[in-house]
């Protein structure tokens, strides 16, 4: 009996809850840390980037309008699904980052825990960064955080899975939608994560995943008038400067690249980076020496 042929996996983009091939029809070779061929990944075009923004904008209303508690449930469901596919992601992370099986397994476990960590923050961040403001006058002054909108996320180049989730999860935990540009060198964990998102409770369009040349995809996203913010985690110094200049055209929020140890427990900086503060004033009536009147 002849040896069975391996069924090679066809990796695709994830846009609007569907798995299209790149509009350009292009692919590029993905290799492991030793140069061994692993797969062909889609080489996204400017058109793919624009399609992803359209999908993210369409999904924003429903996702931002969901209760914070519900978003937490959805993020926790992603962690549940990842738990069931630990072996697959361990292999992909080991190949992508040149790690031993045991070290790759530890990275995957930390990544699953990171989803759970952000799931727990969805209904708490408003209490931390919002609240009543002390003002002099017959009125209440309350501040509450709201999501910025569509956020372009350039995933870290070297941390293909833990780093990816560390920059993506805080964006969607706070009600934003995301267009993610996967690590150029190691996109496979990100493309596989898209399959997990599609089979979890994450609505289509909330997360859109593109693979290809980071500079080629990021340029139209930085200049796009319907993108509200951009995280430059995966950009080098030269590219980051170019993208920041392009982003200024519609006053995008920009999170500049910075040294980060993704293995450390994160703070709330990446959540607050993509939140706006809404302030509400409400009259209380006259205030007198004997007390207040409503």
Backbone bond lengths (Angstrom), bond angles and torsions (degrees), N, CA, C in turn:
res aa  C-N    CA-C-N  psi(-1)  N-CA   C-N-CA  omega(-1)  CA-C   N-CA-C  phi
1 X - - - 1.461 - - 1.532 109.36 -
2 X 1.329 117.55 130.54 1.458 121.34 -177.91 1.530 110.55 -73.77
3 X 1.343 113.44 154.18 1.463 117.94 178.27 1.522 110.45 -64.92
4 X 1.315 115.08 143.49 1.463 120.62 -180.00 1.521 110.33 -73.77
5 X 1.324 117.45 137.46 1.448 121.98 176.98 1.523 110.05 -76.97
6 X 1.315 116.03 138.26 1.459 120.97 178.12 1.527 109.85 -70.28
7 X 1.323 116.27 137.06 1.463 120.99 175.86 1.518 107.41 -86.86
8 X 1.316 116.57 106.24 1.452 121.03 -177.19 1.523 110.35 -74.73
9 X 1.306 115.26 141.50 1.453 120.51 -177.33 1.522 111.08 -82.67
10 X 1.316 116.24 136.94 1.462 122.02 174.68 1.519 108.37 -98.07
11 X 1.312 116.16 110.98 1.463 120.66 179.74 1.532 109.20 -86.08
12 X 1.321 115.49 139.24 1.462 120.81 -178.94 1.520 110.23 -131.72
13 X 1.325 115.04 167.35 1.457 120.85 174.66 1.519 109.34 -73.29
14 X 1.309 116.38 168.98 1.466 121.52 175.63 1.521 107.69 -130.38
15 X 1.314 115.89 107.54 1.468 121.22 -175.62 1.525 108.95 -137.14
16 X 1.321 116.42 123.35 1.459 120.67 176.68 1.511 113.94 62.45
17 X 1.327 117.23 30.07 1.458 120.55 179.81 1.515 114.34 81.95
18 X 1.324 117.64 4.59 1.466 122.28 179.61 1.521 109.82 -121.22
19 X 1.328 115.55 168.86 1.457 121.71 -176.55 1.528 110.73 -118.76
20 X 1.325 116.74 78.76 1.463 119.39 178.73 1.526 111.66 -83.43
21 X 1.328 115.56 156.58 1.457 119.17 165.11 1.521 107.73 -77.28
22 X 1.311 116.11 164.80 1.454 118.15 178.02 1.514 110.30 -59.96
23 X 1.321 115.76 140.58 1.471 120.94 178.02 1.519 111.19 -56.84
24 X 1.335 116.26 -29.81 1.467 120.93 -178.23 1.519 112.60 -78.21
25 X 1.332 116.57 -17.35 1.460 120.13 -175.87 1.517 113.48 77.57
26 X 1.333 116.95 5.07 1.461 120.66 -175.69 1.531 111.59 -88.23
27 X 1.324 115.51 152.88 1.461 122.30 172.44 1.525 107.71 -137.32
28 X 1.335 115.58 166.75 1.464 119.45 173.30 1.514 109.63 -141.28
29 X 1.330 115.74 156.00 1.455 121.34 -177.24 1.523 110.84 -74.55
30 X 1.310 115.60 133.71 1.456 121.80 172.32 1.519 107.20 -110.73
31 X 1.322 116.85 127.84 1.460 121.91 -178.54 1.523 110.38 -120.57
32 X 1.335 115.09 162.55 1.460 118.80 176.66 1.524 110.22 -83.45
33 X 1.306 116.47 -173.43 1.459 120.73 -175.64 1.528 112.91 -65.22
34 X 1.340 116.98 -17.44 1.467 121.17 179.34 1.522 112.63 -103.15
35 X 1.327 116.54 7.42 1.457 120.22 177.95 1.518 114.84 88.19
36 X 1.322 118.28 4.72 1.461 121.33 178.51 1.528 109.89 -76.84
37 X 1.326 116.26 134.96 1.470 121.41 -178.33 1.528 109.96 -65.80
38 X 1.336 115.97 134.01 1.460 121.75 178.58 1.519 112.43 -110.99
39 X 1.335 116.39 -45.72 1.461 119.87 -175.08 1.517 109.50 -170.62
40 X 1.324 115.38 168.27 1.465 121.61 168.16 1.519 107.65 -97.53
41 X 1.315 117.01 129.51 1.468 121.78 177.21 1.520 109.17 -109.52
42 X 1.318 117.33 147.88 1.478 119.56 178.11 1.519 111.30 -62.47
43 X 1.311 115.76 139.01 1.457 121.89 177.12 1.530 107.14 -101.69
44 X 1.324 116.40 96.23 1.465 121.61 -171.70 1.524 111.71 -65.78
45 X 1.317 114.54 150.68 1.459 121.85 178.73 1.525 110.35 -110.40
46 X 1.315 116.13 176.29 1.466 121.28 175.35 1.523 110.50 -60.71
47 X 1.317 116.37 -35.80 1.467 120.52 178.91 1.528 110.46 -64.70
48 X 1.307 117.55 -41.00 1.463 120.37 176.34 1.525 110.69 -60.25
49 X 1.328 116.29 -40.85 1.464 120.48 179.17 1.523 110.50 -62.89
50 X 1.317 116.95 -43.46 1.474 119.84 179.24 1.523 111.10 -65.46
51 X 1.334 117.15 -40.48 1.469 120.44 177.72 1.530 110.87 -61.33
52 X 1.320 116.18 -38.62 1.463 120.12 -179.90 1.520 111.24 -66.43
53 X 1.321 117.29 -37.50 1.468 120.83 177.79 1.527 110.07 -65.62
54 X 1.318 117.14 -42.20 1.472 120.85 177.92 1.528 109.80 -59.48
55 X 1.322 117.32 -44.62 1.469 121.09 -179.96 1.525 111.13 -64.86
56 X 1.335 116.64 -41.26 1.462 120.35 -179.65 1.524 111.19 -65.54
57 X 1.326 116.95 -40.59 1.464 120.45 179.03 1.532 110.54 -65.49
58 X 1.301 116.56 -40.52 1.470 120.41 -179.86 1.528 111.38 -63.53
59 X 1.326 116.63 -34.23 1.463 120.78 -177.41 1.525 112.88 -84.37
60 X 1.330 117.08 -13.61 1.468 119.77 -171.44 1.527 112.90 -62.63
61 X 1.326 117.59 -43.75 1.461 120.26 -176.34 1.519 112.87 -57.97
62 X 1.323 116.05 -47.86 1.456 119.85 -178.77 1.520 113.05 -68.32
63 X 1.335 115.78 -40.63 1.465 119.42 -177.38 1.525 111.44 -71.59
64 X 1.314 117.18 -44.64 1.467 119.90 179.88 1.518 111.15 -69.52
65 X 1.334 116.51 -26.18 1.452 120.64 -179.97 1.521 113.92 -83.72
66 X 1.320 116.91 -11.41 1.466 119.98 177.36 1.527 109.48 -69.25
67 X 1.305 116.26 156.06 1.467 118.31 177.85 1.522 109.49 -69.40
68 X 1.315 115.56 150.94 1.462 120.12 178.80 1.528 110.72 -59.96
69 X 1.318 116.15 -36.88 1.458 120.27 178.94 1.527 110.61 -62.58
70 X 1.318 116.79 -41.83 1.457 120.71 179.33 1.528 111.28 -64.61
71 X 1.333 117.21 -40.35 1.464 119.33 177.20 1.534 110.36 -61.63
72 X 1.321 116.00 -37.14 1.460 119.46 176.79 1.523 112.00 -63.11
73 X 1.326 116.19 -40.34 1.466 120.10 177.34 1.528 110.94 -61.57
74 X 1.328 116.14 -40.43 1.463 121.10 -178.70 1.530 110.33 -66.31
75 X 1.332 116.70 -45.08 1.465 118.95 178.82 1.528 111.16 -63.86
76 X 1.321 116.66 -36.69 1.459 119.30 177.72 1.520 110.83 -65.81
77 X 1.329 116.22 -35.35 1.470 120.31 177.49 1.530 110.84 -63.40
78 X 1.322 117.14 -36.95 1.468 120.43 176.01 1.528 109.85 -59.95
79 X 1.328 116.26 -43.93 1.465 120.03 178.29 1.525 111.29 -61.50
80 X 1.327 116.70 -39.91 1.466 120.37 177.31 1.525 111.25 -59.87
81 X 1.322 116.24 -44.45 1.462 120.66 -178.30 1.526 110.97 -67.75
82 X 1.322 116.92 -38.09 1.460 120.22 177.47 1.527 110.64 -64.52
83 X 1.317 116.33 -37.12 1.461 120.39 179.69 1.532 110.44 -58.14
84 X 1.318 116.56 -36.29 1.460 120.75 -179.81 1.519 113.87 -77.03
85 X 1.341 117.05 -11.30 1.474 120.02 -179.40 1.529 111.02 -121.70
86 X 1.313 115.99 30.59 1.460 120.66 -176.79 1.519 112.30 -59.54
87 X 1.334 117.44 -40.95 1.464 120.34 -176.56 1.525 111.25 -63.10
88 X 1.335 116.03 -43.04 1.467 119.72 179.05 1.526 110.94 -60.73
89 X 1.328 116.86 -47.82 1.458 119.61 -177.65 1.524 111.84 -70.43
90 X 1.322 117.37 -30.32 1.462 119.84 175.01 1.524 110.39 -61.42
91 X 1.333 116.86 -44.29 1.466 120.31 178.00 1.525 111.02 -62.93
92 X 1.321 116.71 -45.11 1.466 120.08 -176.15 1.526 111.66 -67.56
93 X 1.323 117.08 -39.52 1.463 120.22 178.72 1.525 110.28 -68.85
94 X 1.324 117.20 -39.67 1.465 120.61 178.60 1.528 110.21 -60.82
95 X 1.331 116.90 -44.94 1.467 120.73 178.79 1.525 111.02 -66.37
96 X 1.327 116.39 -43.02 1.461 120.90 -174.04 1.518 112.09 -67.69
97 X 1.323 116.51 -39.49 1.463 119.96 -170.82 1.522 113.71 -112.42
98 X 1.335 116.81 4.94 1.459 120.05 177.64 1.505 113.51 65.95
99 X 1.330 117.31 37.01 1.460 121.96 -177.76 1.519 111.00 -101.70
100 X 1.326 115.95 156.51 1.458 119.77 171.73 1.526 108.69 -68.57
101 X 1.319 115.63 164.46 1.463 119.38 -178.64 1.528 111.21 -60.85
102 X 1.324 116.46 -39.88 1.469 119.32 -177.94 1.525 111.33 -68.19
103 X 1.344 117.43 -40.06 1.459 120.18 178.62 1.521 111.22 -69.57
104 X 1.327 116.38 -37.99 1.464 119.51 177.62 1.521 110.80 -65.45
105 X 1.328 116.76 -38.43 1.463 120.39 177.72 1.520 110.91 -62.74
106 X 1.331 116.49 -38.36 1.464 120.16 178.09 1.525 110.98 -65.75
107 X 1.327 116.75 -37.32 1.472 120.56 177.14 1.527 110.13 -64.39
108 X 1.321 117.06 -44.01 1.464 120.68 -179.97 1.522 110.62 -63.62
109 X 1.314 117.34 -42.41 1.467 120.40 178.40 1.529 110.71 -62.28
110 X 1.325 116.53 -41.78 1.469 120.17 178.40 1.523 110.68 -64.81
111 X 1.322 116.79 -33.94 1.461 120.91 179.35 1.524 111.14 -68.45
112 X 1.320 116.32 -42.01 1.467 120.26 177.08 1.530 109.78 -62.70
113 X 1.321 115.74 -43.66 1.465 119.88 178.12 1.534 111.33 -62.43
114 X 1.321 117.10 -32.97 1.461 120.68 179.94 1.532 110.68 -66.14
115 X 1.333 117.43 -38.48 1.466 120.41 174.84 1.531 110.22 -60.46
116 X 1.332 116.20 -45.18 1.466 120.38 -179.20 1.523 109.83 -63.21
117 X 1.331 117.06 -39.66 1.464 121.41 -179.09 1.521 110.65 -60.50
118 X 1.324 116.86 -47.29 1.463 119.88 179.50 1.531 111.68 -71.74
119 X 1.331 117.13 -30.72 1.467 119.34 175.81 1.525 110.33 -59.87
120 X 1.324 116.39 -36.73 1.455 119.99 179.44 1.520 113.80 -72.24
121 X 1.335 117.34 -18.96 1.460 120.73 -177.64 1.531 113.36 -87.71
122 X 1.305 118.31 -15.23 1.472 119.73 -170.46 1.524 112.99 -57.58
123 X 1.325 117.72 -39.55 1.466 120.37 -177.87 1.526 112.52 -102.35
124 X 1.334 116.62 16.29 1.466 120.28 178.67 1.518 113.34 -119.68
125 X 1.322 117.08 -23.87 1.458 120.33 -175.09 1.525 111.63 -61.74
126 X 1.341 117.80 -33.26 1.466 120.28 -179.65 1.530 111.23 -64.81
127 X 1.336 116.65 -34.44 1.464 119.20 179.29 1.532 111.41 -72.45
128 X 1.311 116.83 -28.61 1.462 120.66 -177.85 1.526 111.48 -78.41
129 X 1.338 116.78 -42.35 1.468 119.41 -174.05 1.531 113.12 -106.02
130 X 1.312 117.80 -1.64 1.463 121.08 177.33 1.516 110.49 -118.56
131 X 1.333 115.61 -177.82 1.458 119.39 176.93 1.514 112.41 140.01
132 X 1.327 115.43 -174.88 1.455 120.92 -179.90 1.519 111.72 -81.16
133 X 1.325 115.67 141.87 1.464 121.71 -179.83 1.524 109.95 -107.30
134 X 1.326 117.96 136.82 1.476 120.30 177.94 1.525 110.42 -74.10
135 X 1.320 116.65 118.33 1.469 121.53 -180.00 1.524 109.31 -132.57
136 X 1.323 116.03 154.20 1.458 121.15 178.04 1.517 108.91 -97.68
137 X 1.308 117.49 109.83 1.455 120.48 -179.57 1.504 110.91 152.53
138 X 1.310 117.81 168.69 1.469 122.37 -177.53 1.529 112.33 -82.75
139 X 1.325 116.65 59.12 1.465 120.25 179.61 1.525 110.00 -158.59
140 X 1.339 113.39 157.05 1.460 121.09 169.23 1.514 108.12 -90.03
141 X 1.324 116.23 150.52 1.455 121.89 175.28 1.522 107.26 -133.34
142 X 1.328 116.85 109.04 1.463 122.09 -174.56 1.524 110.16 -117.67
143 X 1.321 117.00 136.86 1.459 122.39 176.21 1.521 109.33 -115.03
144 X 1.329 116.17 136.52 1.462 120.62 178.13 1.527 109.21 -139.37
145 X 1.327 117.93 142.91 1.459 121.20 -178.94 1.520 112.02 -80.96
146 X 1.318 115.60 145.24 1.463 122.22 175.59 1.526 108.92 -133.86
147 X 1.334 118.23 149.13 1.466 119.86 179.56 1.523 112.08 -64.98
148 X 1.322 115.40 149.05 1.463 121.73 -179.19 1.524 112.05 -71.78
149 X 1.344 117.50 -40.72 1.462 120.29 -178.68 1.510 111.65 140.36
150 X 1.324 116.75 -127.12 1.464 122.34 179.65 1.531 108.14 -89.40
151 X 1.329 116.31 125.19 1.463 121.57 -177.49 1.527 109.17 -118.04
152 X 1.318 116.50 125.59 1.463 121.40 171.87 1.518 108.18 -86.34
153 X 1.317 116.93 131.36 1.462 122.14 -175.65 1.522 109.29 -123.62
154 X 1.323 116.60 116.05 1.460 120.90 174.49 1.524 106.99 -91.62
155 X 1.320 116.44 107.03 1.458 120.50 -175.40 1.520 111.26 -65.63
156 X 1.330 117.36 148.41 1.468 120.40 177.58 1.528 111.03 -55.51
157 X 1.314 116.79 144.04 1.458 120.97 -176.15 1.527 112.42 -76.94
158 X 1.324 118.00 -36.71 1.461 120.99 -172.68 1.523 113.42 -94.03
159 X 1.315 117.44 -29.57 1.466 120.82 179.86 1.521 107.91 -101.84
160 X 1.325 115.65 86.90 1.465 121.31 -166.63 1.518 114.22 -72.51
161 X 1.325 118.13 -17.54 1.467 119.76 -176.83 1.528 112.06 -125.97
162 X 1.325 117.57 -58.17 1.464 120.01 178.96 1.526 110.14 -63.85
163 X 1.329 117.32 -44.06 1.455 120.66 177.78 1.516 111.67 -63.99
164 X 1.329 116.29 -40.56 1.463 121.14 178.42 1.523 111.17 -58.39
165 X 1.319 116.72 -51.04 1.469 120.87 -178.65 1.524 110.86 -66.95
166 X 1.322 117.00 -32.73 1.464 120.94 -179.22 1.523 112.44 -67.01
167 X 1.327 117.41 -24.97 1.469 119.67 177.25 1.529 112.37 -99.12
168 X 1.329 117.28 -23.26 1.463 120.48 -179.44 1.525 112.40 -84.52
169 X 1.325 117.29 -48.05 1.473 120.93 -173.94 1.527 113.39 -55.93
170 X 1.339 119.98 -44.11 1.476 118.13 -179.58 1.516 113.42 -65.90
171 X 1.322 117.20 -26.30 1.463 120.55 179.20 1.517 110.50 -68.15
172 X 1.327 117.19 -47.93 1.463 118.91 -176.78 1.522 111.99 -83.66
173 X 1.330 117.84 -22.53 1.469 120.21 178.10 1.515 111.56 -61.26
174 X 1.322 116.66 -31.98 1.462 121.30 -177.19 1.522 113.04 -94.68
175 X 1.340 117.57 9.70 1.459 120.37 173.12 1.509 115.88 98.60
176 X 1.342 117.77 1.90 1.454 120.18 175.26 1.521 110.32 -80.54
177 X 1.321 116.78 165.72 1.458 121.56 168.26 1.524 107.95 -111.98
178 X 1.328 116.16 158.89 1.461 119.26 -168.27 1.524 112.85 -132.90
179 X 1.337 113.98 144.55 1.465 122.58 166.58 1.523 105.47 -115.78
180 X 1.321 116.44 111.81 1.459 121.81 -173.42 1.527 109.96 -102.03
181 X 1.326 115.25 130.21 1.460 121.26 171.24 1.523 106.59 -101.28
182 X 1.331 116.43 111.14 1.461 121.17 -174.99 1.521 111.25 -67.43
183 X 1.315 116.34 162.92 1.466 121.72 173.79 1.520 109.19 -52.07
184 X 1.317 116.72 127.36 1.471 120.42 -177.81 1.522 111.42 -62.81
185 X 1.320 116.59 -43.03 1.467 121.18 -176.74 1.527 112.26 -77.20
186 X 1.327 116.61 -33.54 1.469 120.63 -173.74 1.530 110.63 -133.68
187 X 1.326 117.92 71.61 1.471 120.33 -174.81 1.523 114.89 -86.07
188 X 1.330 117.88 -11.70 1.464 119.04 -169.46 1.526 114.10 -63.61
189 X 1.350 120.54 -42.21 1.467 117.90 176.18 1.530 113.23 -58.86
190 X 1.337 117.17 -35.84 1.466 120.06 179.14 1.525 110.80 -68.15
191 X 1.331 116.84 -41.22 1.466 119.92 -179.63 1.526 111.02 -69.04
192 X 1.315 117.07 -32.49 1.468 119.90 175.19 1.519 111.43 -73.40
193 X 1.330 116.65 -34.43 1.461 119.69 175.47 1.526 110.25 -59.62
194 X 1.321 116.91 -35.07 1.467 120.31 178.34 1.526 110.74 -58.95
195 X 1.321 117.60 -36.11 1.462 120.46 178.38 1.526 110.89 -66.07
196 X 1.322 115.80 -35.53 1.468 120.12 176.96 1.527 110.13 -67.31
197 X 1.334 116.40 -43.93 1.467 120.01 179.45 1.525 110.93 -61.41
198 X 1.329 115.94 -38.24 1.471 120.08 -177.61 1.519 111.86 -67.94
199 X 1.328 116.66 -27.76 1.468 119.94 -178.72 1.526 111.81 -103.14
200 X 1.319 116.21 7.04 1.465 120.83 171.25 1.526 107.45 -96.60
201 X 1.310 117.39 -157.86 1.456 120.67 -178.85 1.524 112.29 -100.84
202 X 1.329 117.68 13.32 1.458 121.12 -179.54 1.527 108.66 -72.98
203 X 1.327 118.77 119.64 1.469 119.90 -179.43 1.529 111.58 -61.34
204 X 1.337 115.53 146.47 1.449 119.95 178.18 1.519 111.79 -57.69
205 X 1.324 116.17 135.99 1.457 120.98 179.23 1.514 114.42 95.48
206 X 1.335 117.58 -18.41 1.469 119.76 178.86 1.528 109.91 -65.30
207 X 1.326 116.06 -40.83 1.464 121.49 174.31 1.519 108.04 -125.71
208 X 1.317 116.27 129.40 1.462 122.14 177.28 1.517 107.09 -125.40
209 X 1.322 117.22 131.85 1.463 121.47 -172.55 1.523 110.09 -118.06
210 X 1.328 115.72 124.13 1.457 123.08 178.43 1.523 108.91 -117.77
211 X 1.321 116.41 145.05 1.462 120.78 174.14 1.523 108.60 -124.26
212 X 1.321 115.76 157.73 1.458 120.31 179.84 1.505 111.80 140.92
213 X 1.329 115.89 -152.58 1.462 121.36 -179.60 1.531 109.13 -79.28
214 X 1.309 116.56 117.65 1.457 120.75 -174.84 1.519 112.01 -55.01
215 X 1.325 117.38 -47.12 1.470 120.98 -177.27 1.519 111.05 -64.25
216 X 1.317 117.10 -37.42 1.461 121.15 -178.01 1.521 112.17 -68.20
217 X 1.323 116.55 -38.91 1.469 120.16 -178.27 1.524 110.82 -82.24
218 X 1.327 116.61 -37.07 1.460 120.35 -174.20 1.518 112.28 -68.59
219 X 1.327 117.85 -32.71 1.468 120.67 -176.56 1.529 112.48 -57.91
220 X 1.343 118.99 -51.76 1.472 117.87 178.51 1.521 113.44 -67.92
221 X 1.327 118.11 -26.84 1.463 120.31 177.90 1.525 110.42 -70.72
222 X 1.329 116.77 -41.23 1.464 120.36 -179.71 1.519 111.40 -65.45
223 X 1.339 116.82 -32.70 1.460 120.94 -177.91 1.526 112.65 -91.11
224 X 1.334 117.81 -8.02 1.469 121.40 -173.85 1.529 110.59 -68.04
225 X 1.312 116.36 130.78 1.463 120.54 -176.54 1.532 113.23 -74.25
226 X 1.332 117.85 -14.25 1.459 120.40 -179.27 1.524 112.04 -105.29
227 X 1.322 117.04 11.94 1.460 122.09 171.42 1.521 107.11 -100.53
228 X 1.321 116.40 126.64 1.468 121.10 -173.10 1.516 114.58 -92.61
229 X 1.341 116.66 -20.67 1.464 119.61 -177.05 1.513 108.91 -159.11
230 X 1.333 115.68 160.47 1.460 119.75 179.16 1.524 109.74 -145.75
231 X 1.328 115.19 134.77 1.457 122.87 175.84 1.524 107.34 -103.16
232 X 1.324 116.81 118.10 1.465 122.05 -173.02 1.528 112.40 -94.87
233 X 1.316 118.09 27.24 1.467 121.51 -174.69 1.520 112.70 -54.18
234 X 1.325 117.79 -36.95 1.461 121.06 -175.10 1.511 115.03 -95.14
235 X 1.318 117.98 12.10 1.465 121.58 -178.54 1.521 110.46 -101.23
236 X 1.336 116.01 142.53 1.463 118.23 173.43 1.526 109.11 -78.66
237 X 1.323 116.46 177.22 1.462 120.69 -172.17 1.528 112.31 -60.49
238 X 1.333 116.80 -43.05 1.464 120.79 -178.45 1.519 111.21 -66.19
239 X 1.341 116.27 -48.66 1.465 120.45 -179.70 1.517 110.67 -64.01
240 X 1.321 117.44 -40.43 1.467 120.97 -179.16 1.523 110.91 -59.00
241 X 1.308 116.63 -41.33 1.460 119.99 179.81 1.523 111.19 -64.26
242 X 1.336 116.86 -43.79 1.463 120.94 178.91 1.524 111.31 -62.63
243 X 1.320 116.31 -41.96 1.464 120.39 -178.27 1.522 111.32 -69.72
244 X 1.319 116.63 -36.27 1.465 120.06 179.67 1.522 110.52 -65.17
245 X 1.322 116.59 -37.75 1.468 120.50 177.11 1.526 110.13 -65.29
246 X 1.338 116.59 -43.68 1.469 120.32 178.97 1.520 111.26 -64.90
247 X 1.337 116.62 -36.28 1.464 121.22 -177.69 1.518 112.29 -68.82
248 X 1.328 116.88 -22.29 1.467 120.09 -176.94 1.521 112.37 -68.36
249 X 1.315 116.96 -17.66 1.465 120.12 -174.84 1.522 112.43 -60.67
250 X 1.329 117.80 -38.17 1.472 119.29 176.41 1.527 111.06 -117.65
251 X 1.338 115.48 25.50 1.473 122.12 174.14 1.521 112.35 57.79
252 X 1.332 116.43 42.89 1.461 120.15 175.93 1.527 110.69 -62.35
253 X 1.318 114.68 146.65 1.455 118.84 166.18 1.530 107.39 -70.24
254 X 1.316 117.87 135.76 1.463 122.15 -178.56 1.522 109.00 -126.49
255 X 1.326 115.67 126.41 1.465 121.03 172.68 1.518 106.85 -104.32
256 X 1.304 116.06 109.83 1.463 121.41 -175.18 1.529 111.04 -71.94
257 X 1.338 116.59 152.46 1.473 118.89 176.80 1.517 110.65 -65.61
258 X 1.321 115.77 144.36 1.452 121.18 -178.07 1.521 109.05 -152.60
259 X 1.321 118.07 153.34 1.472 119.62 178.68 1.520 110.24 -62.90
260 X 1.319 116.35 127.28 1.458 121.22 -178.41 1.527 109.05 -137.32
261 X 1.314 116.90 133.80 1.451 121.54 170.59 1.524 106.49 -95.56
262 X 1.323 115.64 100.64 1.461 119.35 -174.09 1.524 112.70 -69.78
263 X 1.330 116.97 -13.44 1.462 119.24 177.27 1.523 112.09 -75.87
264 X 1.331 117.19 -20.07 1.454 121.01 179.18 1.530 111.07 -77.29
265 X 1.316 116.63 151.11 1.469 120.29 175.64 1.527 109.02 -63.61
266 X 1.325 117.69 125.12 1.462 119.23 -176.22 1.519 112.34 -76.04
267 X 1.312 115.06 159.78 1.457 120.23 171.16 1.521 108.94 -90.53
268 X 1.326 115.99 -155.92 1.464 119.35 -178.02 1.527 112.17 -101.76
269 X 1.349 116.70 6.91 1.467 120.39 -174.16 1.515 112.95 -57.74
270 X 1.331 117.18 -41.08 1.463 119.25 -176.43 1.533 111.57 -73.49
271 X 1.315 117.58 -21.47 1.458 119.84 174.17 1.526 110.54 -78.42
272 X 1.309 116.75 -47.04 1.469 119.53 -177.36 1.523 112.46 -70.20
273 X 1.343 116.77 -20.96 1.469 119.98 179.76 1.518 111.92 -62.70
274 X 1.325 116.74 -26.33 1.462 120.02 -175.91 1.528 111.77 -121.02
275 X 1.331 114.60 37.03 1.460 121.72 173.56 1.521 109.82 -120.20
276 X 1.304 116.40 142.82 1.466 122.42 170.80 1.531 107.36 -102.62
277 X 1.307 116.76 155.29 1.463 120.60 178.35 1.527 110.11 -108.71
278 X 1.315 115.81 120.20 1.469 121.84 176.83 1.527 108.16 -100.44
279 X 1.325 115.82 129.33 1.466 120.53 179.58 1.522 109.52 -111.67
280 X 1.316 115.34 131.88 1.467 122.25 -178.47 1.535 108.71 -118.35
281 X 1.334 115.60 132.75 1.465 121.71 176.50 1.532 108.26 -108.84
282 X 1.327 115.59 135.89 1.465 119.27 -179.92 1.527 108.71 -138.10
283 X 1.326 116.70 124.75 1.477 118.79 -178.85 1.522 111.68 -68.34
284 X 1.319 115.27 146.77 1.459 120.54 179.48 1.528 112.57 -114.97
285 X 1.320 118.09 -3.20 1.448 120.72 -174.72 1.524 110.52 93.79
286 X 1.318 117.08 -170.27 1.455 120.56 -176.38 1.519 111.33 -77.59
287 X 1.299 114.69 144.07 1.470 120.30 177.00 1.525 108.27 -111.43
288 X 1.299 116.40 125.92 1.462 120.12 -179.66 1.505 112.03 -123.58
289 X 1.329 115.96 178.46 1.436 121.00 -178.42 1.525 111.25 -65.42
290 X 1.332 115.60 -29.06 1.454 119.07 -176.86 1.526 112.69 -85.08
291 X 1.328 116.89 -2.60 1.453 119.99 -178.67 1.510 111.77 136.94
292 X 1.287 117.03 -167.20 1.457 121.14 -178.30 1.514 110.77 -105.92
293 X 1.321 113.88 157.33 1.469 120.78 179.69 1.519 108.85 -124.89
294 X 1.329 117.55 134.02 1.468 121.39 -177.01 1.531 109.93 -118.07
